[in-house]
């Protein structure tokens, strides 16, 4: 019995360890998403794309540790209101957060400059990710024409050109060299 890929989640990475990019990065994420789309669409396995099996994502715990915040200031009920105390606490908290973020930014800049991390190109695509990958899976597995994809109920509002562009981008990300 084949195992399901649907439970695997790929975080929306903004940066990724450079040394893992080829083995576990965007190309592998695109391949896994195509396989997940094939599974959602119940495409027979024999029709799935024949690229090397993607390295499955695993959690990467790269983080910058925050220092301990100072204890909360005392509340003086004889000469301050709850709102005044809350404002003092919020002010102190805002200063603490800004100081920590400044340190995080410096560390991120160092990690980027040293090449330890690579920025991941962010897309502003308004088409749902799953729908785009389902188009790609249908195109790869069934050789569905773009005109037919555009006529499907799930594609309402999307032109044939838009679908073609989305599929081409996914195929490029997955490094799938098959001619479509």
Secondary structure, DSSP 8 states (H G I E B T S, - for coil): ----STT------SEEEGGGHHHHSHHHHHHHHHHHHHHHTT--GGGS--S-------------------------TTT--HHHHHHHHHHHHHHHHHHHHHHHHHHHHHHHHHTSEEE-------S-HHHHHHHHHHHHHH---HHHHHHSGGGTT--HHHHHHHHHHHHHHTT-----
